[in-house]
Amino acid sequence: MAETSDTRTPAQIEADIKRRRAVLAETLDEIGVRVHPKTLVGDAKAKVASDIDRTLGRAYVQVNRVVSEVRAQFVDEDGAPRMERVLPVALVAVGVVGLLVVGGSRRRKR
């Protein structure tokens, strides 16, 4: 049978026990805070907000990419508009707006 010799004094053992109890009490307080319903709700809200921010960031990058691609179709390298592409689109837009105005005025007359 192996003998274990403890050379600590009773006062040292008592001090170690007090220190260990303080550490355990602090750990239990942390656990209590972590599992508190308000903390859980706050953590969930923060995660959702983070996910939304990440999604919006990706959407922003994608929209910027599309806008840059569309802009490249209508503007040359110097920044001048490409009239051979702008004029047909402008004519189509004016035609669509005109049809909407005519269609809207016919509905009101009935």
C-alpha positions in Angstrom: 0.0 0.0 0.0 1.4 3.3 -1.1 1.6 6.1 1.5 0.7 9.6 0.5 2.4 12.2 2.6 0.8 15.6 2.7 3.3 18.2 4.0 0.8 21.0 4.1 -0.4 22.4 7.3 -4.1 22.4 8.2 -4.1 26.2 7.5 -2.8 25.7 4.0 -5.3 23.0 3.3 -8.1 25.3 4.6 -6.8 28.1 2.3 -6.7 25.8 -0.7 -10.3 24.7 0.0 -11.4 28.3 0.3 -9.7 29.2 -3.0 -11.2 26.2 -4.7 -14.7 27.1 -3.4 -14.2 30.7 -4.8 -13.2 29.3 -8.2 -16.2 26.9 -8.2 -18.6 29.7 -7.1 -17.3 31.9 -10.0 -17.7 29.1 -12.5 -21.3 28.4 -11.3 -22.1 32.1 -11.6 -20.8 32.1 -15.2 -22.9 29.0 -16.0 -25.9 30.7 -14.4 -25.5 33.8 -16.6 -24.9 31.7 -19.8 -28.1 29.6 -19.4 -30.3 32.6 -18.3 -33.1 33.0 -20.7 -32.3 36.7 -21.4 -28.7 35.7 -22.3 -29.9 32.9 -24.6 -32.3 35.3 -26.3 -29.6 37.9 -26.7 -27.1 35.4 -28.1 -29.8 34.2 -30.6 -30.6 37.8 -31.7 -26.9 38.5 -32.1 -26.4 35.4 -34.3 -29.4 36.3 -36.4 -28.2 39.9 -36.8 -24.7 38.5 -37.8 -26.3 36.2 -40.4 -28.4 39.1 -41.8 -25.4 41.3 -42.0 -23.4 38.6 -43.9 -26.3 38.0 -46.3 -26.8 41.7 -46.9 -23.0 42.0 -47.5 -23.1 39.3 -50.1 -26.2 40.8 -51.8 -24.5 44.2 -51.9 -21.4 42.7 -53.6 -23.6 40.9 -56.1 -25.7 44.0 -56.9 -22.5 46.1 -57.3 -21.2 43.4 -59.7 -24.4 43.4 -61.8 -24.5 47.3 -61.9 -20.8 47.3 -63.0 -21.6 44.8 -65.8 -24.6 46.7 -67.0 -22.8 50.0 -66.8 -20.0 48.5 -68.9 -22.6 47.7 -71.6 -23.7 51.4 -71.8 -20.4 53.3 -71.1 -17.1 52.9 -72.9 -13.7 52.9 -71.3 -13.4 56.7 -71.4 -16.7 57.1 -69.5 -18.7 58.4 -72.6 -22.1 56.8 -73.2 -22.3 54.3 -76.1 -25.1 55.9 -78.1 -25.6 52.7 -80.2 -26.8 51.0 -77.1 -28.4 53.8 -75.1 -30.8 55.0 -77.8 -32.6 51.7 -78.4 -33.0 51.2 -74.6 -34.3 54.8 -74.2 -36.8 54.3 -77.1 -38.1 51.1 -75.6 -38.5 52.8 -72.2 -40.4 55.7 -73.7 -42.6 53.3 -75.6 -43.4 51.3 -72.4 -44.2 54.4 -70.4 -46.4 55.6 -73.3 -48.3 52.4 -73.3 -48.8 52.5 -69.6 -50.1 56.0 -69.7 -52.5 55.3 -72.6 -53.6 52.1 -70.9 -54.1 53.9 -67.6 -56.2 56.7 -69.2 -58.5 54.1 -70.9 -59.2 52.4 -67.6 -60.3 55.7 -66.0 -62.7 56.6 -68.7 -64.8 53.4 -68.3 
